[in-house]
Amino acid sequence: LLEPSLRVTRALDLVGRAWFHPSYRRAAIDDDRTLVPGHALSPDAVARYVETYYPDAGLSLDAVAAANDRVRHTPHATVNLLRRAQLDAAQRFETRRALATGNRHKPNFVYARNVLNLAGLCPPEATAATSPARTLDES
């Protein structure tokens, strides 16, 4: 229902979609090697990013695929609808973060970092941004 509605209203370029599910599996998408709007990147693509940014991580393609799937796991089936401006703002945030930390990473760096976090390997630059938030008692 969603895709045809966006097509008819000519809103495909205005609304980003991100699909989530409790048992999300990228391999269940039509072609696991292509870019499918709204879905996780292919494990092959993310494995290349991990190899580029974390060559010593030692993750197998299966481990990358499992962590990549966990990025899209949620308690309930969900479609996140985002205005294009929100997606652009997220990309600007990642760019500012990279500049602030002195790490001038390409935008696809976020996929490698997420996979390492979800695989239980904390990337070296993951400090305050990925540490648990302080409680009111701690402040």
Summary of the structure (lengths in Angstrom):
residues: 139
radius of gyration: 16.6
end to end distance: 46.8
largest distance: 51.7
contacts: 326
relative contact order: 0.16
helix: 45%
strand: 9%
